[in-house]
């Protein structure tokens, strides 16, 4: 059983299209995250949700919109895709983002490799 | 979050111990020291964390300097599977606005030779 799963694993699309990436965790965690890893391999937080509520929204274009239908899912919708959106997107979850100890250990999904042509 | 400094890369031989250093001279008293690693083409993976005392788990050991300005991740017997980028990250114990996000630096790329 995969703890944090993402679909699709690979996504190739044209500029201007709208696409979604799905994330699900079966760990019963309260907090979920989206990270972006660019071509230089830097990992950067994009969004964080705690119990379906947005708690972090770093400086990302508003073309990116996270949606959390329930606390086990955090989907990422991207409008009007641009070449610079090409990256690997990682979803993660943790039990509690505020405790500072074991509860905030983050578990990452396998990543979605997005290529915009 | 406080900044950490790690070497860009390190090499090790298989079945030998590896000591991965991390400097965090601006660490505050409430910062936990976390280590994650990222194997090729995979998501980051939690390794270990600690606050003041040395820590051991099945993956690694974490040695924390007495002044907490540096720490060392110890892999007791490196295997080929340990080849990865290792990230040292500081996290606040009680959050104000940081809300749990991990701030990844460049990390140390560990190569393991057979």
Interface residues (C-beta under 8 A of the other chain):
Chain A: X4 X31 X33 X41 X42 X43 X44 X45 X48 X50 X55 X56 X58 X90 X92 X94 X97 X98 X100 X101 X102 X104 X105 X106 X107 X108 X109 X110 X111
Chain B: X30 X32 X36 X38 X41 X42 X43 X44 X45 X46 X49 X85 X91 X92 X93 X94 X95 X99 X100 X101 X102 X103 X104 X106
